[in-house]
Amino acid sequence: MMEFRMVNKVMNDLFFMKGLSPIIDKDNNPNWKPNKISEVEDSFVGEFFHKLDDDLKFN
């Protein structure tokens, strides 16, 4: 179930939809936001694990 939630979140993310081209300019210098792992908020990571409105149901 956790994997389903994570994949669902990633596939609906703007980066996945547009690809990485908006992040990497023609000069091949990525402009990541946030640009350091230490700047990633816990709440952002937590969003990948929240229950979905259309969560899978098993009997």
N, C-alpha and C positions, 0 to 999 in steps of 0.2 A: 504494500500500500504506500509506504514511504517513497519508493522509487516512482510510482505512478504520479504522486503529487509533485515530486521534483521535476520530472519530465514535463508534466503539464505546465508548470510555472515557466520552465525554460522555453518551451515551444511558444508560449504566449508572450514572451518578452520581446521588447522592441529590437534588441540586438539580434535575436534569432531571426526575426521577420525581415530585417533589412540586411543582415549579414554584417561582417566586420568592416566592410569598406568605409562606412562613415567614421569609424574610429581611426583607421590608418589612412592618413593623407598620402598624397602622391610622393611625399618625401620619405615614406616608409618609417616615420616616427609615430608610433601609436600614441594616442591621446586618451588614455584610460581614465575614467572617472568612477570611483576614486582611483588615484594613481598609485596608492600604496595599500597593501593588504591590511595594514594597521588602521586605515581610515574607513574600512568597511564596517558599517554599523551592525550590531547583533540583530536588530530588528529586521534588517534587509535579509540576512541569512535565515532568520526565523520564518520569513514569508514562504520559503520553499517547503516548509513542513506543516503549514496550516491546513486544516481540513478544507476541502473544496466543496463548493455548493453542489457539484455533480459527482461527488465521491463514489467510487465503486461500491456496490453493495453485494455482499456474499451471504448466501443462505446457509 
